[in-house]
């Protein structure tokens, strides 16, 4: 579904991604792990065309998308669940979802009503301004907005950031349900145990370079990986 080959991305003169190569299979969940500043968000931005790479190749289902504008990448079926509380806080829950659905260029099984079925709490809160939601409720809304675009590939940027452990457990269960839908997922996370219990495979990113990769089970047990990721490797994981 997704392939990156030799991707070099810069911010001005700062060479952030250096020869990044990774892949996500059709219906596969892949973890992209690394500390703050490792280049995880820049990798997602490069895929979306928000920070186009200067060199290298990015392909979606065999179709090259390197350097295409973000709206074109989105129309091909790539959706982002951004880090932080990036919702339209002055709109209601329903307005956030309907706006995303209206702008979607792909049709499929995910509608506003199906998002409500997955997240009944959002149905209960559909008339509430999004800015008054809790962190977990806002995460539901961000995932729901991405789903109504009916993506082929879902990019998640630090979804556990700022969430209480009990909400992290709920998030894991939500993502397990999406895995069952065979949506391809690239999960950028510091919380290694959380990500590796969901993913089939993982990549370790350090200072803009891929330093290791392998099956998720092997990475979970690798002492060097755990030592590198430090506290993140001991953080909460889904039940």
Residue frames as a rotation matrix with the C-alpha (Angstrom) as fourth column:
UNK 1
0.560 0.828 0.000 0.00
0.828 -0.560 0.000 0.00
0.000 0.000 -1.000 0.00
UNK 2
0.954 -0.299 -0.033 2.81
-0.294 -0.950 0.101 2.44
-0.061 -0.087 -0.994 0.88
UNK 3
0.515 -0.854 0.075 6.47
0.856 0.516 0.000 2.46
-0.039 0.064 0.997 -0.08
UNK 4
0.905 -0.386 -0.179 9.19
-0.367 -0.921 0.128 4.99
-0.214 -0.050 -0.976 0.71
UNK 5
0.607 -0.764 0.220 12.60
0.795 0.580 -0.177 4.67
0.007 0.283 0.959 -0.93
UNK 6
-0.336 -0.937 0.092 15.61
0.935 -0.344 -0.086 6.86
0.112 0.057 0.992 -0.10
UNK 7
0.584 0.681 0.443 13.51
0.610 -0.727 0.314 9.80
0.536 0.087 -0.840 1.14
UNK 8
-0.595 -0.723 -0.352 15.47
0.803 -0.512 -0.305 12.95
0.040 -0.464 0.885 2.04
UNK 9
0.483 0.794 0.370 13.45
0.683 -0.606 0.408 15.82
0.548 0.056 -0.835 3.51
UNK 10
-0.660 -0.750 -0.027 14.73
0.664 -0.566 -0.489 19.21
0.351 -0.341 0.872 4.59
UNK 11
0.698 0.638 -0.325 13.50
0.703 -0.695 0.147 22.17
-0.132 -0.331 -0.934 6.61
UNK 12
0.842 -0.472 -0.261 15.48
-0.496 -0.868 -0.031 24.95
-0.212 0.156 -0.965 5.03
UNK 13
0.095 -0.901 -0.422 19.10
-0.787 0.192 -0.586 23.79
0.609 0.388 -0.692 5.27
UNK 14
-0.304 -0.162 0.939 18.33
-0.849 0.494 -0.189 21.27
-0.433 -0.854 -0.287 8.02
UNK 15
-0.419 0.049 -0.907 18.52
-0.617 0.717 0.324 17.72
0.666 0.695 -0.270 6.63
UNK 16
-0.070 0.506 0.860 15.82
-0.980 0.125 -0.153 16.00
-0.184 -0.854 0.487 8.70
UNK 17
0.752 0.314 0.580 15.06
-0.214 0.948 -0.237 12.71
-0.624 0.054 0.780 6.92
UNK 18
-0.060 -0.898 -0.436 18.09
-0.942 -0.094 0.323 10.94
-0.331 0.430 -0.840 5.50
UNK 19
-0.676 -0.255 -0.692 17.47
-0.620 0.705 0.345 8.07
0.399 0.662 -0.634 3.12
UNK 20
-0.429 0.575 0.697 14.31
-0.620 0.373 -0.690 6.83
-0.656 -0.729 0.196 4.85
UNK 21
-0.574 0.286 -0.768 12.95
-0.554 0.555 0.621 3.59
0.603 0.781 -0.160 3.40
UNK 22
-0.784 0.397 0.478 9.88
-0.235 0.524 -0.819 1.78
-0.575 -0.754 -0.318 4.74
UNK 23
-0.743 0.576 -0.341 6.73
-0.275 0.202 0.940 0.03
0.610 0.793 0.009 3.61
UNK 24
-0.521 0.701 0.486 3.18
-0.549 0.161 -0.820 -0.74
-0.654 -0.694 0.301 4.72
UNK 25
-0.980 0.160 0.122 1.35
0.201 0.728 0.656 -3.69
0.016 0.667 -0.745 3.20
UNK 26
-0.417 0.905 0.078 -2.30
-0.421 -0.269 0.866 -3.76
0.805 0.329 0.493 2.21
UNK 27
0.612 0.772 -0.170 -4.30
-0.133 0.313 0.940 -4.11
0.779 -0.553 0.295 5.43
UNK 28
0.059 -0.707 -0.705 -1.14
0.803 0.454 -0.388 -4.05
0.594 -0.543 0.594 7.56
UNK 29
0.981 0.112 0.159 -0.44
-0.012 -0.780 0.626 -1.99
0.194 -0.616 -0.764 10.68
UNK 30
0.181 -0.983 -0.035 3.15
0.748 0.161 -0.643 -0.76
0.638 0.091 0.765 10.93
UNK 31
0.839 0.020 -0.544 4.72
0.456 -0.573 0.681 1.15
-0.298 -0.819 -0.490 13.84
UNK 32
0.244 -0.781 0.575 7.21
0.394 -0.462 -0.795 3.98
0.886 0.420 0.195 13.30
UNK 33
0.802 0.053 -0.594 9.01
0.595 -0.003 0.804 4.40
0.041 -0.999 -0.034 16.61
UNK 34
-0.194 -0.920 0.341 11.42
0.688 -0.376 -0.621 7.03
0.700 0.114 0.705 17.88
UNK 35
-0.316 -0.023 -0.949 12.04
0.853 -0.444 -0.274 9.67
-0.415 -0.896 0.160 20.47
UNK 36
0.740 0.497 -0.453 10.95
0.327 -0.854 -0.403 13.30
-0.588 0.150 -0.795 20.18
UNK 37
0.440 -0.551 -0.709 12.72
-0.666 -0.730 0.154 14.92
-0.603 0.404 -0.688 17.24
UNK 38
-0.238 -0.564 0.791 13.57
0.103 0.795 0.598 11.63
-0.966 0.224 -0.131 15.53
UNK 39
-0.852 -0.057 -0.520 11.64
-0.470 -0.350 0.810 12.62
-0.228 0.935 0.272 12.39
UNK 40
-0.683 0.640 0.353 8.38
0.579 0.769 -0.273 10.68
-0.446 0.018 -0.895 12.79
UNK 41
0.285 0.840 -0.462 6.08
0.306 -0.537 -0.786 13.63
-0.908 0.082 -0.410 12.10
UNK 42
-0.146 -0.415 -0.898 8.29
-0.726 -0.572 0.382 14.77
-0.672 0.708 -0.218 9.21
UNK 43
-0.953 -0.149 0.264 7.92
0.031 0.818 0.574 11.30
-0.302 0.555 -0.775 7.68
UNK 44
-0.169 0.969 0.180 4.13
0.797 0.241 -0.554 11.63
-0.580 0.050 -0.813 7.78
UNK 45
0.358 0.264 -0.896 4.32
-0.133 -0.935 -0.329 15.18
-0.924 0.237 -0.300 6.42
UNK 46
-0.626 -0.650 -0.432 6.51
-0.558 -0.014 0.830 13.95
-0.545 0.760 -0.354 3.56
UNK 47
-0.775 0.411 0.481 3.98
0.542 0.823 0.170 11.25
-0.326 0.392 -0.860 2.66
UNK 48
0.192 0.962 -0.195 1.14
0.741 -0.272 -0.613 13.78
-0.643 -0.027 -0.765 2.66
UNK 49
0.025 -0.255 0.967 3.06
0.883 -0.448 -0.141 16.34
0.469 0.857 0.214 0.63
UNK 50
0.938 0.312 -0.149 3.03
0.343 -0.784 0.518 18.92
0.045 -0.537 -0.843 3.43
UNK 51
0.409 -0.891 -0.199 6.85
-0.603 -0.427 0.674 18.88
-0.685 -0.156 -0.711 3.48
UNK 52
0.972 0.075 -0.224 7.81
-0.225 0.583 -0.781 17.41
0.072 0.809 0.583 0.11
UNK 53
0.488 -0.847 0.210 11.08
0.388 0.426 0.817 15.43
-0.782 -0.317 0.537 -0.01
UNK 54
0.315 -0.492 -0.811 13.95
-0.762 -0.641 0.093 16.75
-0.566 0.589 -0.577 -2.10
UNK 55
-0.512 -0.507 -0.693 15.04
-0.795 0.586 0.159 13.26
0.325 0.632 -0.703 -3.05
UNK 56
-0.888 0.120 0.443 13.60
-0.116 0.875 -0.470 9.77
-0.444 -0.469 -0.764 -3.02
UNK 57
-0.663 0.670 -0.334 10.35
-0.291 0.180 0.940 8.12
0.690 0.720 0.076 -3.98
UNK 58
-0.724 0.573 0.385 6.97
-0.325 0.210 -0.922 7.69
-0.609 -0.793 0.034 -2.27
UNK 59
-0.756 0.480 -0.446 4.35
-0.337 0.299 0.893 5.40
0.561 0.825 -0.064 -3.79
UNK 60
-0.412 0.746 0.523 0.77
-0.669 0.142 -0.730 4.57
-0.618 -0.651 0.440 -2.81
UNK 61
0.415 0.560 0.717 -0.48
-0.005 0.789 -0.614 1.22
-0.910 0.251 0.330 -4.11
UNK 62
-0.006 -0.570 0.822 2.21
0.849 0.431 0.305 1.39
-0.528 0.699 0.482 -6.80
UNK 63
0.572 0.268 0.776 1.35
0.679 -0.684 -0.265 4.94
0.460 0.678 -0.573 -7.88
UNK 64
-0.493 -0.848 -0.194 4.05
0.829 -0.390 -0.401 7.53
0.264 -0.358 0.895 -7.29
UNK 65
0.678 0.734 0.035 2.87
0.661 -0.630 0.408 10.43
0.322 -0.253 -0.912 -5.12
UNK 66
-0.161 -0.844 -0.511 6.24
0.951 -0.272 0.150 12.05
-0.266 -0.462 0.846 -4.41
UNK 67
-0.903 -0.345 -0.255 5.81
0.311 -0.936 0.166 15.81
-0.296 0.071 0.953 -4.11
UNK 68
-0.374 0.839 0.395 2.13
0.575 -0.125 0.808 15.85
0.728 0.530 -0.436 -4.98
UNK 69
-0.581 0.204 0.788 0.10
-0.536 -0.825 -0.181 18.53
0.613 -0.527 0.588 -3.17
UNK 70
-0.927 0.150 0.343 -1.69
-0.237 0.473 -0.849 17.40
-0.289 -0.868 -0.403 -0.01
UNK 71
-0.018 0.998 -0.066 -5.19
-0.768 -0.056 -0.639 17.63
-0.641 0.039 0.767 -1.51
UNK 72
0.192 0.039 -0.981 -4.15
-0.868 0.473 -0.151 15.27
0.458 0.880 0.125 -4.33
UNK 73
-0.809 -0.517 -0.281 -2.65
-0.298 0.772 -0.561 12.76
0.507 -0.370 -0.778 -1.88
UNK 74
-0.685 0.626 0.373 -5.82
-0.408 0.095 -0.908 12.90
-0.604 -0.774 0.191 0.24
UNK 75
0.213 0.820 -0.531 -8.00
-0.936 0.015 -0.351 12.26
-0.280 0.572 0.771 -2.82
UNK 76
-0.151 -0.355 -0.923 -6.00
-0.635 0.750 -0.185 9.10
0.758 0.557 -0.339 -3.50
UNK 77
0.606 0.584 -0.540 -6.96
-0.005 0.682 0.731 7.77
0.795 -0.440 0.416 -0.08
UNK 78
-0.419 -0.753 -0.507 -4.48
0.647 0.144 -0.748 8.96
0.637 -0.642 0.427 2.56
UNK 79
0.598 0.644 0.477 -5.89
0.028 -0.612 0.790 10.39
0.801 -0.459 -0.384 5.81
UNK 80
-0.551 -0.834 0.001 -4.06
0.160 -0.106 -0.981 11.83
0.819 -0.541 0.192 8.81
UNK 81
0.757 0.555 -0.344 -5.00
0.479 -0.114 0.870 11.74
0.444 -0.824 -0.352 12.49
UNK 82
0.120 -0.806 0.579 -2.73
-0.061 -0.588 -0.806 14.57
0.991 0.061 -0.120 13.71
UNK 83
-0.430 -0.340 -0.837 -1.10
0.818 0.246 -0.520 14.89
0.382 -0.908 0.172 17.09
UNK 84
-0.988 0.027 -0.149 -2.45
0.058 -0.840 -0.539 17.35
-0.140 -0.541 0.829 19.66
UNK 85
-0.256 0.962 -0.099 -5.96
0.531 0.054 -0.846 18.75
-0.808 -0.269 -0.525 19.82
UNK 86
-0.904 -0.161 -0.397 -6.37
-0.229 -0.601 0.766 19.68
-0.362 0.783 0.506 16.18
UNK 87
-0.346 0.881 0.323 -10.10
0.931 0.364 0.003 19.87
-0.114 0.302 -0.947 15.75
UNK 88
-0.515 0.290 0.807 -12.41
0.159 -0.893 0.422 22.75
0.843 0.345 0.414 14.81
UNK 89
-0.848 0.046 -0.528 -13.11
0.528 0.145 -0.836 23.78
0.038 -0.988 -0.148 18.39
UNK 90
-0.767 0.576 -0.284 -15.83
-0.433 -0.791 -0.433 26.32
-0.474 -0.209 0.855 17.51
UNK 91
-0.279 0.683 -0.675 -17.86
-0.748 0.287 0.599 23.70
0.603 0.672 0.430 15.58
UNK 92
0.430 0.494 0.756 -19.96
-0.839 0.527 0.132 20.94
-0.333 -0.691 0.641 17.09
UNK 93
-0.376 -0.509 0.774 -18.97
-0.247 0.861 0.446 17.29
-0.893 -0.024 -0.449 16.94
UNK 94
0.333 0.581 0.743 -21.48
0.575 0.499 -0.648 16.66
-0.747 0.643 -0.168 14.16
UNK 95
0.929 0.001 -0.369 -20.31
-0.246 -0.744 -0.621 19.72
-0.275 0.668 -0.691 12.19
UNK 96
-0.039 -0.999 0.007 -16.69
-0.791 0.035 0.611 18.50
-0.610 0.019 -0.792 12.40
UNK 97
-0.418 -0.098 0.903 -17.71
0.180 0.966 0.188 15.12
-0.890 0.241 -0.386 10.99
UNK 98
0.581 0.728 0.365 -20.08
0.528 0.005 -0.849 16.47
-0.620 0.686 -0.381 8.34
UNK 99
0.668 -0.422 -0.613 -17.47
-0.607 -0.786 -0.120 18.94
-0.431 0.452 -0.781 7.12
UNK 100
-0.428 -0.873 0.236 -14.93
-0.588 0.466 0.661 16.14
-0.687 0.144 -0.713 6.69
UNK 101
-0.215 0.431 0.876 -17.51
0.492 0.823 -0.284 13.92
-0.844 0.370 -0.389 4.96
UNK 102
0.785 0.566 -0.253 -18.58
0.120 -0.539 -0.834 16.72
-0.608 0.624 -0.491 2.62
UNK 103
0.432 -0.712 -0.554 -15.00
-0.844 -0.536 0.030 17.32
-0.319 0.455 -0.832 1.49
UNK 104
-0.164 -0.497 0.852 -14.25
-0.165 0.866 0.473 13.61
-0.973 -0.063 -0.224 1.02
UNK 105
-0.054 0.071 -0.996 -13.61
-0.985 -0.170 0.041 12.55
-0.167 0.983 0.079 -2.57
UNK 106
-0.837 -0.203 -0.509 -13.82
-0.299 0.947 0.115 8.81
0.458 0.248 -0.853 -1.89
UNK 107
0.196 0.943 0.268 -17.02
-0.925 0.087 0.371 6.92
0.326 -0.321 0.889 -1.22
UNK 108
-0.594 -0.404 -0.696 -17.12
-0.151 0.905 -0.397 3.82
0.791 -0.130 -0.598 0.93
UNK 109
-0.035 0.659 -0.752 -18.57
0.642 0.591 0.488 2.23
0.766 -0.465 -0.443 4.05
UNK 110
-0.533 -0.237 -0.812 -17.58
0.833 -0.316 -0.454 4.96
-0.149 -0.919 0.366 6.51
UNK 111
-0.007 0.616 0.788 -20.31
0.380 -0.727 0.572 7.55
0.925 0.304 -0.229 7.06
UNK 112
-0.487 -0.087 0.869 -21.07
-0.629 -0.655 -0.418 9.88
0.606 -0.751 0.264 9.96
UNK 113
0.543 0.780 0.311 -23.63
-0.797 0.362 0.484 7.36
0.265 -0.511 0.818 11.22
UNK 114
0.693 -0.341 -0.636 -21.12
0.262 0.940 -0.219 4.52
0.672 -0.015 0.741 11.10
UNK 115
-0.464 -0.837 0.292 -18.63
0.030 -0.344 -0.939 6.63
0.885 -0.426 0.184 13.05
UNK 116
-0.111 0.516 0.849 -21.36
-0.928 -0.359 0.096 7.12
0.354 -0.778 0.519 15.67
UNK 117
0.842 0.434 -0.320 -21.86
-0.335 0.886 0.321 3.36
0.423 -0.163 0.891 15.75
UNK 118
0.193 -0.864 -0.465 -18.16
0.489 0.496 -0.718 2.87
0.851 -0.089 0.518 16.45
UNK 119
-0.874 -0.474 -0.104 -18.01
0.359 -0.485 -0.797 5.73
0.327 -0.734 0.594 18.94
UNK 120
0.058 0.994 -0.090 -21.45
0.840 0.000 0.543 5.98
0.540 -0.108 -0.835 20.62
UNK 121
-0.069 -0.147 -0.987 -20.07
0.811 -0.584 0.030 8.68
-0.581 -0.798 0.160 22.89
UNK 122
-0.950 -0.304 -0.075 -19.77
0.196 -0.764 0.615 10.98
-0.245 0.569 0.785 19.87
UNK 123
-0.413 0.883 0.225 -23.46
0.503 0.015 0.864 10.47
0.760 0.470 -0.450 19.09
UNK 124
0.284 0.511 -0.811 -24.28
0.958 -0.117 0.261 11.52
0.039 -0.851 -0.523 22.66
UNK 125
-0.062 -0.452 -0.890 -22.08
0.502 -0.785 0.364 14.61
-0.863 -0.424 0.276 22.24
UNK 126
-0.198 -0.113 0.974 -22.97
0.979 0.018 0.201 15.48
-0.040 0.993 0.108 18.64
UNK 127
0.624 0.511 0.591 -24.33
0.548 -0.826 0.136 18.93
0.557 0.239 -0.795 19.57
UNK 128
0.734 -0.419 -0.535 -21.44
0.390 -0.386 0.836 19.86
-0.557 -0.822 -0.120 21.87
UNK 129
0.806 -0.555 -0.206 -18.74
-0.567 -0.626 -0.535 22.26
0.168 0.548 -0.819 20.71
UNK 130
0.695 -0.552 -0.461 -15.62
0.322 0.812 -0.487 20.22
0.643 0.190 0.742 20.01
UNK 131
-0.176 -0.815 0.551 -13.48
-0.229 -0.511 -0.829 22.56
0.957 -0.273 -0.097 22.09
UNK 132
0.049 0.280 0.959 -15.30
-0.986 -0.140 0.092 21.36
0.160 -0.950 0.269 25.21
UNK 133
0.819 0.190 -0.541 -14.52
-0.198 0.979 0.044 17.66
0.539 0.071 0.840 24.68
UNK 134
0.680 -0.633 0.371 -12.08
-0.288 0.235 0.928 15.74
-0.675 -0.738 -0.023 26.84
UNK 135
-0.245 -0.878 -0.411 -8.77
-0.843 -0.016 0.538 14.57
-0.479 0.478 -0.736 25.37
UNK 136
-0.738 -0.001 0.675 -10.12
0.131 0.981 0.145 11.08
-0.662 0.195 -0.723 24.74
UNK 137
0.326 0.935 0.143 -13.31
0.460 -0.025 -0.887 12.41
-0.826 0.355 -0.438 23.14
UNK 138
0.495 -0.225 -0.839 -11.28
-0.657 -0.730 -0.192 14.68
-0.569 0.646 -0.509 20.87
UNK 139
-0.658 -0.750 0.072 -9.18
-0.543 0.539 0.644 11.68
-0.522 0.384 -0.762 19.83
UNK 140
-0.274 0.676 0.684 -12.38
0.544 0.696 -0.469 9.81
-0.793 0.244 -0.559 18.91
UNK 141
0.674 0.604 -0.426 -13.45
0.061 -0.620 -0.782 12.82
-0.736 0.501 -0.455 16.85
UNK 142
0.018 -0.746 -0.665 -10.10
-0.840 -0.372 0.394 13.07
-0.542 0.552 -0.634 15.03
UNK 143
-0.817 -0.270 0.509 -10.24
-0.037 0.906 0.422 9.38
-0.575 0.326 -0.750 14.14
UNK 144
0.053 0.942 0.333 -13.86
0.581 0.242 -0.777 9.74
-0.812 0.234 -0.535 13.04
UNK 145
0.539 0.093 -0.837 -13.02
-0.439 -0.817 -0.374 12.69
-0.719 0.569 -0.399 10.79
UNK 146
-0.506 -0.800 -0.322 -10.32
-0.744 0.215 0.633 10.62
-0.437 0.560 -0.704 9.11
UNK 147
-0.695 0.226 0.683 -12.59
0.246 0.967 -0.070 7.60
-0.676 0.119 -0.727 8.66
UNK 148
0.378 0.923 -0.073 -15.39
0.227 -0.169 -0.959 9.47
-0.898 0.346 -0.273 6.86
UNK 149
0.138 -0.424 -0.895 -12.84
-0.884 -0.461 0.082 10.12
-0.447 0.779 -0.439 4.10
UNK 150
0.926 0.254 0.280 -12.82
-0.159 0.933 -0.322 6.32
-0.343 0.253 0.905 3.57
UNK 151
0.282 -0.912 -0.298 -9.01
-0.938 -0.328 0.117 6.12
-0.204 0.247 -0.947 3.48
UNK 152
0.760 -0.245 -0.602 -6.89
-0.079 0.885 -0.459 3.32
0.645 0.396 0.653 2.04
UNK 153
-0.184 -0.882 -0.433 -4.05
0.690 0.198 -0.697 4.39
0.701 -0.427 0.572 4.32
UNK 154
0.876 0.459 0.146 -4.45
0.175 -0.587 0.791 5.92
0.449 -0.667 -0.595 7.79
UNK 155
-0.253 -0.962 0.102 -1.55
0.355 -0.191 -0.915 7.89
0.900 -0.196 0.390 9.28
UNK 156
0.843 0.489 -0.222 -1.63
0.363 -0.214 0.907 8.36
0.396 -0.845 -0.358 13.07
UNK 157
-0.093 -0.886 0.454 0.77
0.088 -0.461 -0.883 10.85
0.992 -0.042 0.121 14.65
UNK 158
-0.918 -0.396 0.019 1.43
-0.008 -0.030 -1.000 10.21
0.397 -0.918 0.024 18.37
UNK 159
-0.084 0.995 0.052 -2.18
-0.077 -0.058 0.995 9.23
0.993 0.079 0.082 19.16
UNK 160
0.307 0.216 -0.927 -1.42
0.815 0.443 0.373 8.42
0.491 -0.870 -0.040 22.83
UNK 161
-0.680 -0.687 0.256 0.16
0.475 -0.679 -0.560 11.81
0.558 -0.259 0.788 23.52
UNK 162
-0.807 0.268 0.526 -1.41
-0.484 -0.810 -0.331 13.50
0.338 -0.521 0.784 26.55
UNK 163
0.181 0.933 -0.310 -3.96
-0.487 0.359 0.797 10.74
0.855 0.007 0.519 27.19
UNK 164
0.082 -0.045 0.996 -4.59
-0.969 0.228 0.090 9.13
-0.231 -0.973 -0.025 30.56
UNK 165
-0.846 -0.517 0.132 -3.64
-0.483 0.847 0.222 5.42
-0.226 0.124 -0.966 30.77
UNK 166
-0.317 0.792 0.522 -7.27
0.221 0.596 -0.772 4.29
-0.922 -0.130 -0.364 30.82
UNK 167
0.605 0.518 -0.605 -7.93
-0.422 -0.436 -0.795 6.25
-0.675 0.736 -0.045 27.60
UNK 168
-0.316 -0.786 -0.531 -4.80
-0.935 0.163 0.314 4.78
-0.160 0.596 -0.787 26.01
UNK 169
-0.792 0.083 0.605 -6.31
-0.012 0.988 -0.151 1.35
-0.610 -0.127 -0.782 26.66
UNK 170
0.291 0.956 0.029 -9.56
0.152 -0.016 -0.988 2.43
-0.944 0.292 -0.150 24.98
UNK 171
0.331 -0.254 -0.909 -7.59
-0.841 -0.517 -0.161 3.81
-0.429 0.817 -0.385 22.02
UNK 172
-0.750 -0.655 0.089 -5.93
-0.569 0.708 0.418 0.43
-0.337 0.263 -0.904 21.60
UNK 173
-0.423 0.677 0.602 -9.30
0.386 0.736 -0.556 -1.26
-0.820 -0.003 -0.573 21.39
UNK 174
0.556 0.597 -0.578 -10.54
-0.252 -0.541 -0.802 1.28
-0.792 0.592 -0.150 18.81
UNK 175
-0.023 -0.660 -0.750 -7.49
-0.970 -0.166 0.175 0.66
-0.240 0.732 -0.637 16.65
UNK 176
-0.797 -0.170 0.579 -7.91
-0.127 0.985 0.114 -3.10
-0.590 0.017 -0.807 16.92
UNK 177
0.201 0.945 0.258 -11.37
0.306 0.190 -0.933 -2.63
-0.931 0.266 -0.251 15.42
UNK 178
0.582 -0.050 -0.812 -9.88
-0.668 -0.599 -0.442 -0.65
-0.464 0.800 -0.382 12.53
UNK 179
-0.589 -0.808 -0.016 -7.32
-0.711 0.509 0.485 -3.41
-0.384 0.297 -0.874 11.97
UNK 180
-0.442 0.507 0.740 -10.22
0.279 0.862 -0.424 -5.82
-0.853 0.019 -0.522 11.60
UNK 181
0.657 0.684 -0.318 -11.51
-0.025 -0.401 -0.916 -3.55
-0.754 0.609 -0.246 8.80
UNK 182
0.265 -0.675 0.689 -8.21
0.883 0.457 0.109 -4.15
-0.388 0.579 0.717 6.94
UNK 183
0.986 -0.077 0.145 -7.33
-0.022 -0.938 -0.346 -0.45
0.162 0.339 -0.927 6.76
UNK 184
0.199 -0.978 -0.066 -3.60
0.767 0.197 -0.610 0.02
0.609 0.071 0.790 6.22
UNK 185
0.986 0.164 0.013 -2.15
0.106 -0.696 0.710 1.97
0.125 -0.699 -0.704 9.16
UNK 186
-0.082 -0.996 0.040 1.17
0.531 -0.077 -0.844 3.71
0.843 -0.048 0.535 9.77
UNK 187
0.872 0.436 -0.222 1.38
0.361 -0.265 0.894 4.48
0.331 -0.860 -0.388 13.49
UNK 188
-0.116 -0.907 0.404 4.04
0.150 -0.419 -0.896 7.01
0.982 -0.043 0.185 14.55
UNK 189
0.865 0.502 0.023 4.55
-0.017 -0.017 1.000 6.65
0.502 -0.865 -0.006 18.31
UNK 190
-0.203 -0.863 0.463 6.93
-0.765 -0.155 -0.625 7.09
0.611 -0.481 -0.629 21.23
UNK 191
0.115 0.349 0.930 4.90
-0.879 0.472 -0.069 4.62
-0.464 -0.809 0.361 23.30
UNK 192
-0.563 -0.523 -0.640 6.64
-0.806 0.519 0.285 1.53
0.183 0.676 -0.714 21.95
UNK 193
-0.931 0.214 0.295 4.72
0.080 0.910 -0.407 -1.19
-0.355 -0.356 -0.865 23.79
UNK 194
0.016 0.971 -0.240 1.41
-0.188 -0.233 -0.954 0.34
-0.982 0.061 0.179 22.78
UNK 195
0.209 0.050 -0.977 2.42
-0.935 -0.282 -0.214 0.54
-0.286 0.958 -0.013 19.12
UNK 196
-0.650 -0.605 -0.459 4.14
-0.725 0.675 0.137 -2.85
0.227 0.422 -0.878 18.92
UNK 197
-0.732 0.484 0.479 1.18
0.058 0.745 -0.664 -4.69
-0.679 -0.459 -0.574 20.45
UNK 198
0.371 0.879 -0.301 -0.98
-0.246 -0.219 -0.944 -3.33
-0.895 0.424 0.135 17.65
UNK 199
0.301 -0.325 -0.896 1.47
-0.932 -0.299 -0.204 -3.53
-0.202 0.897 -0.393 14.74
UNK 200
0.991 -0.086 0.099 2.63
0.111 0.949 -0.294 -6.49
-0.069 0.303 0.951 12.68
UNK 201
0.197 -0.963 0.185 6.00
0.914 0.112 -0.391 -4.84
0.355 0.246 0.902 12.00
UNK 202
0.876 0.075 -0.476 7.96
0.300 -0.859 0.415 -1.82
-0.378 -0.506 -0.775 13.19
UNK 203
0.296 -0.807 0.512 10.73
0.602 -0.258 -0.756 0.59
0.741 0.532 0.409 12.23
UNK 204
0.432 -0.278 -0.858 13.07
0.765 -0.390 0.512 2.44
-0.477 -0.878 0.044 14.58
UNK 205
0.546 -0.189 0.816 13.81
0.507 -0.701 -0.502 6.03
0.666 0.688 -0.287 13.53
UNK 206
0.470 -0.484 -0.738 16.75
0.697 -0.310 0.647 7.91
-0.542 -0.818 0.192 15.03
UNK 207
-0.120 -0.526 -0.842 17.93
-0.047 -0.844 0.534 11.35
-0.992 0.104 0.076 13.91
UNK 208
0.276 0.407 -0.871 16.14
-0.800 -0.405 -0.443 11.01
-0.533 0.819 0.214 10.59
UNK 209
-0.448 -0.469 -0.762 17.49
-0.801 0.588 0.109 7.54
0.397 0.659 -0.639 9.73
UNK 210
0.770 0.622 -0.142 15.96
-0.528 0.747 0.405 4.10
0.358 -0.237 0.903 9.97
UNK 211
-0.196 -0.897 0.397 18.18
-0.969 0.116 -0.217 2.27
0.148 -0.427 -0.892 12.47
UNK 212
-0.949 -0.098 0.298 16.30
-0.162 0.967 -0.197 -1.00
-0.269 -0.236 -0.934 12.68
UNK 213
-0.110 0.948 -0.298 13.18
-0.982 -0.057 0.180 -2.87
0.154 0.312 0.938 11.65
UNK 214
-0.935 -0.189 -0.300 11.52
-0.177 0.982 -0.065 -6.21
0.307 -0.008 -0.952 12.08
UNK 215
-0.139 0.909 -0.393 8.46
0.429 0.413 0.804 -8.10
0.893 -0.057 -0.447 13.29
UNK 216
0.238 0.305 0.922 6.73
-0.540 -0.747 0.387 -6.34
0.807 -0.590 -0.014 16.16
UNK 217
0.980 0.167 -0.109 7.10
-0.015 0.609 0.793 -9.30
0.199 -0.776 0.599 18.53
UNK 218
0.328 -0.934 -0.141 10.86
0.876 0.357 -0.325 -9.39
0.354 -0.017 0.935 18.00
UNK 219
-0.260 -0.411 0.874 11.23
0.136 -0.911 -0.388 -5.65
0.956 0.018 0.293 18.51
UNK 220
0.646 0.578 0.498 9.24
-0.423 -0.273 0.864 -5.83
0.636 -0.769 0.068 21.76
UNK 221
0.962 -0.251 -0.104 11.74
0.250 0.664 0.704 -8.31
-0.107 -0.704 0.702 23.18
UNK 222
0.323 -0.892 0.316 14.89
0.634 -0.044 -0.772 -6.67
0.703 0.450 0.551 21.81
UNK 223
0.362 -0.228 -0.904 16.89
0.871 -0.261 0.415 -5.27
-0.331 -0.938 0.104 24.74
UNK 224
-0.726 -0.687 0.031 18.66
0.643 -0.661 0.388 -2.71
-0.246 0.301 0.921 22.53
UNK 225
-0.405 0.674 0.617 15.33
0.390 -0.483 0.784 -1.39
0.827 0.558 -0.067 21.22
UNK 226
0.590 0.659 -0.466 13.92
0.681 -0.096 0.726 -1.13
0.434 -0.746 -0.506 24.74
UNK 227
-0.012 -0.683 -0.731 17.04
0.868 -0.369 0.331 0.64
-0.496 -0.631 0.597 25.97
UNK 228
-0.838 -0.309 0.451 16.96
0.521 -0.701 0.488 3.13
0.165 0.643 0.748 23.09
UNK 229
-0.179 0.869 0.462 13.27
0.256 -0.412 0.874 3.93
0.950 0.275 -0.149 23.53
UNK 230
-0.913 -0.370 0.171 13.68
-0.042 -0.333 -0.942 4.14
0.406 -0.867 0.288 27.30
UNK 231
-0.759 0.642 0.114 10.60
-0.251 -0.125 -0.960 5.22
-0.601 -0.757 0.256 29.24
UNK 232
-0.173 0.742 -0.648 8.44
-0.983 -0.169 0.069 4.92
-0.059 0.648 0.759 26.13
UNK 233
-0.469 -0.064 -0.881 9.03
-0.384 0.913 0.139 1.18
0.795 0.404 -0.452 26.09
UNK 234
-0.909 0.129 -0.397 7.54
0.402 0.526 -0.750 0.88
0.112 -0.841 -0.530 29.56
UNK 235
-0.774 0.634 -0.006 4.48
-0.618 -0.757 -0.211 3.04
-0.138 -0.160 0.977 28.92
UNK 236
-0.179 0.820 0.544 0.90
-0.384 0.451 -0.806 1.81
-0.906 -0.353 0.234 28.96
UNK 237
-0.961 -0.074 -0.267 -0.24
-0.274 0.396 0.876 -0.64
0.041 0.915 -0.401 26.32
UNK 238
-0.119 0.985 -0.127 -3.74
-0.890 -0.050 0.454 -1.72
0.440 0.167 0.882 25.24
UNK 239
-0.206 0.142 0.968 -5.36
-0.706 0.663 -0.248 -4.48
-0.677 -0.735 -0.036 27.23
